[in-house]
Amino acid sequence: MRKIQVVSASNCRNCELLYEVVSTIVRKKNLDAKVEKVLDVKEVIKYGVMTTPLLVVDGELKHAGTPIPSPQELEELIGV
């Protein structure tokens, strides 16, 4: 099972949007993946960036900041 995380320091609008779009992709594509929302500034700092939201797939940073990638780009980033 893949582990997909949307990481941010606060519950921002773009963070919510990224979480919802990624969750929808996982559900519609019937992927064997768990999508998790992480609200922890220490997690953001761990990846060496100061912009959110972060998209982390199996421990690897795939995207940071805005604009949020399109659904098609997100599918590529999470390996659909």
N, C-alpha and C positions, 0 to 999 in steps of 0.2 A: 504494500500500500504506500502510495506517495504521500508525503506530508507537505502541504501547501500552507504558507503563513502569509497573512497580511499584517505587517508590523507598523505601528505608529506610536507616538508619544501621547497622543490624545485621540479622542473620538471625532475626527474631522469628517467633513462631508465627502471629500475625495477618498478617504479611507473606507468609509461606508460603501461608497460606490464601487470601489475596487473589490471589496469583499463580496458584495452582492453579485457582481458580474462574474467573478471567478467561481463562486458557489453555483451560479446558474450553469456555467459551462460544464463543471464537474457533474452536475445532476443530469443535464441534457445529453451529455456524451457518455453517461453511465461509467465514469472513470472510477478506478479503484484508488481513491484519494480522500484524504481528510483535509478539509479547509478549516483553518483556525485563525481567529482574530487575536492579535497580541498587542496589548496596550502597555508598553514598557519602554521608557526612554533608554534604559540600559541595553535593551535589544537593538534599538536603533543605532546607538553608539558602537555596539559590537561589530556592526557591518561597516563602520568607518564613514558613514554619511550623515548629513545633518538635514536632510529633506525627507519628507514622508508623503505618501505611504511607501512602504517597501513590499515587494513581492519576493518571497523566499520559497524556493522549491527544493525539498530535500536538503536543506541547509545551505543552498547556493543562492546568493542574491541575483535575481533576474531583472529587477527594475526598481528604480527609486525616483520618487517625486512625481511631479505633474508635467505635462498632461498625462492622464491615464491612457495606457495603450488601448487600441480598439479591441473588440472581442476577438477578431481574427489574429491580431498580434499576441493577445493573451494566450490563445490556444497554442501558438508556436512556443511561447515562453514556458508554458507548463507541460509541453511535450505531447500535445494531442495529435 
